Amino acid sequence: MKSESAKPSAKSLLDSLASRGRHHFTSAEARRALGVSPNATAKALARLMAQGYLASPEREFYVIVPPEYRPLGCLPAEQFIPALMAEKGLSYYAGLLSAAQFYGAAHHRPQEFQVLVARNRRPIICGRVRVGFIARKRVDEIPVRRMNTARGEIRVSTPEATAVDLAGYPEHAGGLDQVVTILSELSEDIDANLLPQAAATAPLVWAQRLGYLLQVAGAQRATAALKGYLRGKVRDYEPLVSGGSRHGNRDAAWKIIVNARLESEA
């Protein structure tokens, strides 16, 4: 039987995990490893958080914060989101502006790391790190790439799926002007033949809007297969700005009512 003195300290637990390449754990794992009560475990972990060694993005989920990230007060989101989503059993992918950043197409670092999931979740604030969750239907069907981070891999929407989401969620990307700017750069990575596969996971109007936005961005080369996908499927004209006026010039190629003037920031 172990004596009290033989039980590991919370700090030695962190060192042991880090030496094995583990940067996260749950309160239940810590409790089993330390061999103390839930209350004693919580107090020990709280002390380490106060000292900056540890952060807790969500209740009962902890990340080890190495010295280089202590001014941030947490690990960067891309380094803990995969582990957190696995712990919660949730399908996810990094998308929108965060995905664009992986492809070098985001002009400015997003104020929050954007993660798409099947259902809405409360945002995470961990030190200076903020994670926003956006609900996306058919999240399991979205084409993704596995991108390397300093602590493993993260699921990121493909350039094609990112483009579709940007057209579908412009309010989460700084507006349509910003979307055009991003698409002008992202288009270099878009495989035009894969756009229909990505578009098939979304409403038709997203594909219509994307085609028009790519046209405005000067990326017509990326639109040929998308036009073929929409041919015979689209009957009605849809407004460029959802919920806006249905008055404006009509773009026959994409059946879009141009109810807003767009200017790329590129």
C-alpha positions as CSV (number, residue, x, y, z in Angstrom):
1,M,0.0,0.0,0.0
2,K,1.4,3.4,-1.0
3,S,2.1,6.0,1.7
4,E,1.0,9.6,1.3
5,S,4.6,10.6,0.7
6,A,4.8,8.1,-2.3
7,K,1.9,9.7,-4.1
8,P,3.0,11.9,-7.1
9,S,2.6,15.7,-6.9
10,A,0.4,17.5,-9.4
11,K,3.5,19.2,-10.8
12,S,5.3,15.9,-11.3
13,L,2.2,14.6,-13.1
14,L,2.4,17.5,-15.5
15,D,6.1,16.8,-16.1
16,S,5.5,13.1,-16.6
17,L,2.7,13.8,-19.1
18,A,4.8,16.4,-21.0
19,S,7.8,14.0,-21.2
20,R,5.5,11.5,-23.0
21,G,4.2,14.1,-25.5
22,R,0.8,14.5,-23.7
23,H,-0.3,18.1,-23.4
24,H,-3.9,17.5,-22.1
25,F,-5.7,15.5,-19.5
26,T,-9.1,15.4,-17.7
27,S,-9.7,15.9,-14.0
28,A,-10.7,12.3,-13.7
29,E,-7.3,11.2,-15.1
30,A,-5.5,13.5,-12.6
31,R,-7.6,12.2,-9.7
32,R,-6.6,8.6,-10.5
33,A,-3.0,9.5,-11.0
34,L,-2.7,11.5,-7.8
35,G,-4.7,9.1,-5.7
36,V,-6.4,11.8,-3.8
37,S,-10.0,13.1,-3.4
38,P,-11.8,15.1,-6.0
39,N,-11.6,18.2,-3.8
40,A,-7.9,17.8,-3.2
41,T,-7.3,17.2,-7.0
42,A,-9.3,20.4,-7.8
43,K,-7.2,22.4,-5.3
44,A,-3.9,21.1,-6.6
45,L,-4.8,21.8,-10.3
46,A,-6.1,25.3,-9.3
47,R,-2.7,26.1,-7.8
48,L,-1.0,25.1,-11.0
49,M,-3.4,27.2,-13.0
50,A,-2.6,30.2,-10.8
51,Q,1.1,29.7,-11.4
52,G,0.5,29.6,-15.2
53,Y,1.5,25.9,-15.7
54,L,-2.0,24.8,-16.6
55,A,-5.1,26.1,-18.3
56,S,-8.7,24.8,-18.5
57,P,-10.5,25.6,-21.8
58,E,-13.5,23.7,-20.6
59,R,-14.7,22.3,-17.3
60,E,-12.7,19.2,-16.2
61,F,-10.4,19.4,-19.3
62,Y,-6.9,20.8,-18.8
63,V,-4.0,21.7,-21.1
64,I,-0.3,22.0,-20.0
65,V,1.0,25.4,-20.9
66,P,4.8,25.4,-21.8
67,P,6.8,28.5,-21.0
68,E,6.6,30.0,-24.6
69,Y,2.8,30.1,-24.3
70,R,2.4,31.4,-20.7
71,P,1.9,35.0,-21.8
72,L,-1.0,33.7,-23.9
73,G,-2.5,32.0,-20.8
74,C,-3.3,28.8,-22.8
75,L,-2.2,26.6,-25.6
76,P,-3.1,28.0,-29.1
77,A,-6.5,26.7,-30.1
78,E,-5.3,24.5,-32.9
79,Q,-3.1,22.6,-30.4
80,F,-5.9,21.6,-28.1
81,I,-9.1,21.5,-30.1
82,P,-8.5,18.1,-31.6
83,A,-8.0,16.5,-28.1
84,L,-11.0,18.4,-26.7
85,M,-13.3,17.3,-29.6
86,A,-12.1,13.7,-29.2
87,E,-12.7,13.8,-25.5
88,K,-16.3,15.1,-26.1
89,G,-16.8,12.6,-29.0
90,L,-17.7,15.4,-31.4
91,S,-17.1,15.7,-35.2
92,Y,-15.5,19.0,-36.1
93,Y,-13.3,20.9,-38.5
94,A,-11.4,24.2,-38.4
95,G,-13.0,26.3,-41.0
96,L,-13.7,29.8,-42.4
97,L,-11.1,32.4,-41.5
98,S,-9.1,29.8,-39.5
99,A,-9.0,27.4,-42.5
100,A,-8.0,30.3,-44.8
101,Q,-5.1,31.1,-42.5
102,F,-3.8,27.5,-42.9
103,Y,-3.7,28.1,-46.6
104,G,-2.1,31.5,-46.3
105,A,-5.2,33.3,-47.5
106,A,-6.2,35.3,-44.4
107,H,-5.0,38.9,-44.5
108,H,-5.3,39.3,-40.7
109,R,-5.2,36.8,-37.9
110,P,-8.8,36.0,-36.9
111,Q,-9.8,37.3,-33.5
112,E,-11.1,33.8,-32.7
113,F,-10.4,30.3,-33.9
114,Q,-13.4,29.1,-35.8
115,V,-14.6,25.5,-35.4
116,L,-17.6,24.1,-37.2
117,V,-19.6,21.4,-35.4
118,A,-23.0,19.8,-35.8
119,R,-24.7,21.8,-33.0
120,N,-24.1,25.2,-31.5
121,R,-21.7,25.3,-28.5
122,R,-20.7,28.1,-26.2
123,P,-17.5,29.9,-27.2
124,I,-14.3,29.1,-25.3
125,I,-12.2,31.8,-23.6
126,C,-8.9,30.5,-22.3
127,G,-6.5,33.2,-21.4
128,R,-6.1,35.3,-24.5
129,V,-7.3,32.4,-26.7
130,R,-10.9,32.5,-28.0
131,V,-12.7,29.7,-29.9
132,G,-16.0,30.3,-31.7
133,F,-18.2,27.4,-32.7
134,I,-20.5,27.5,-35.8
135,A,-23.2,25.0,-36.4
136,R,-22.9,23.3,-39.8
137,K,-25.3,20.7,-41.1
138,R,-23.7,17.5,-42.5
139,V,-20.5,18.2,-40.7
140,D,-19.3,14.6,-41.1
141,E,-19.5,15.0,-44.9
142,I,-17.3,18.1,-45.3
143,P,-14.1,17.4,-47.2
144,V,-11.1,18.0,-44.8
145,R,-7.4,17.8,-44.7
146,R,-5.3,16.8,-41.7
147,M,-2.9,19.6,-41.0
148,N,0.1,19.3,-38.7
149,T,0.4,21.4,-35.6
150,A,3.1,21.5,-32.9
151,R,1.1,18.9,-31.0
152,G,-0.4,16.6,-33.5
153,E,-2.9,17.0,-36.3
154,I,-6.1,19.0,-36.8
155,R,-9.0,18.6,-39.2
156,V,-9.2,21.6,-41.6
157,S,-11.7,22.1,-44.4
158,T,-10.2,21.7,-47.8
159,P,-9.7,24.9,-49.9
160,E,-12.9,24.0,-51.8
161,A,-15.0,23.4,-48.7
162,T,-13.6,26.5,-47.1
163,A,-14.7,28.5,-50.1
164,V,-18.2,27.1,-49.9
165,D,-18.4,28.0,-46.2
166,L,-17.1,31.5,-46.8
167,A,-20.0,32.0,-49.3
168,G,-22.5,30.5,-46.8
169,Y,-21.4,32.3,-43.7
170,P,-20.1,35.7,-44.7
171,E,-21.2,37.2,-41.4
172,H,-18.5,35.0,-39.7
173,A,-15.8,36.1,-42.2
174,G,-16.0,39.9,-42.0
175,G,-18.6,40.4,-44.7
176,L,-18.7,39.8,-48.4
177,D,-16.0,42.3,-49.3
178,Q,-13.6,40.3,-47.0
179,V,-14.8,37.1,-48.5
180,V,-13.9,38.3,-52.0
181,T,-10.5,39.3,-50.8
182,I,-9.9,35.8,-49.3
183,L,-11.2,34.0,-52.3
184,S,-8.9,35.9,-54.6
185,E,-5.9,34.3,-52.7
186,L,-7.6,31.0,-51.8
187,S,-8.4,30.4,-55.5
188,E,-4.8,29.5,-56.1
189,D,-5.3,26.4,-54.0
190,I,-8.8,25.5,-55.2
191,D,-9.1,22.4,-57.4
192,A,-12.0,23.4,-59.7
193,N,-13.0,19.8,-60.2
194,L,-13.5,19.3,-56.5
195,L,-15.8,22.3,-55.9
196,P,-19.0,20.4,-56.8
197,Q,-18.2,17.7,-54.1
198,A,-17.9,20.5,-51.5
199,A,-20.9,22.4,-52.8
200,A,-23.1,19.2,-52.6
201,T,-22.9,19.4,-48.8
202,A,-24.5,22.9,-48.7
203,P,-27.7,24.7,-50.0
204,L,-27.7,25.5,-53.7
205,V,-27.7,29.2,-53.0
206,W,-24.3,28.9,-51.4
207,A,-22.9,27.5,-54.6
208,Q,-24.6,30.3,-56.6
209,R,-23.2,32.9,-54.4
210,L,-19.7,31.3,-54.4
211,G,-19.7,31.3,-58.2
212,Y,-20.5,35.0,-58.4
213,L,-18.0,35.8,-55.7
214,L,-15.2,33.9,-57.5
215,Q,-16.2,35.8,-60.6
216,V,-15.8,39.1,-58.8
217,A,-12.5,37.9,-57.3
218,G,-11.1,37.3,-60.8
219,A,-11.0,33.5,-60.3
220,Q,-13.2,32.4,-63.1
221,R,-10.9,29.4,-63.8
222,A,-12.2,27.8,-60.6
223,T,-15.9,28.0,-61.6
224,A,-16.3,25.7,-64.7
225,A,-17.2,22.5,-62.8
226,L,-19.4,24.5,-60.4
227,K,-21.4,25.8,-63.3
228,G,-21.9,22.3,-64.5
229,Y,-23.0,21.2,-61.0
230,L,-25.6,23.9,-60.8
231,R,-26.9,23.5,-64.4
232,G,-30.5,22.2,-64.3
233,K,-30.7,22.5,-60.5
234,V,-31.3,26.3,-60.1
235,R,-34.6,27.8,-61.1
236,D,-34.9,31.0,-59.0
237,Y,-32.7,34.1,-58.7
238,E,-31.4,34.5,-55.2
239,P,-30.1,37.7,-53.5
240,L,-26.4,38.1,-53.0
241,V,-26.9,39.4,-49.5
242,S,-29.2,36.9,-47.8
243,G,-32.3,38.6,-46.3
244,G,-31.6,41.8,-48.2
245,S,-33.4,43.6,-50.9
246,R,-34.5,41.6,-54.0
247,H,-33.9,44.6,-56.2
248,G,-30.6,45.0,-58.1
249,N,-28.9,43.8,-61.3
250,R,-29.3,40.2,-62.1
251,D,-26.4,38.0,-63.0
252,A,-27.7,35.4,-65.4
253,A,-24.6,33.1,-65.1
254,W,-25.2,32.4,-61.4
255,K,-28.9,33.6,-61.1
256,I,-27.8,36.1,-58.4
257,I,-29.6,39.3,-57.6
258,V,-26.7,41.7,-57.0
259,N,-28.1,43.7,-54.1
260,A,-24.8,44.9,-52.8
261,R,-21.7,46.5,-54.2
262,L,-18.5,44.5,-53.6
263,E,-15.0,45.7,-53.3
264,S,-12.0,43.4,-52.7
265,E,-9.5,44.6,-50.1
266,A,-6.7,42.8,-52.1
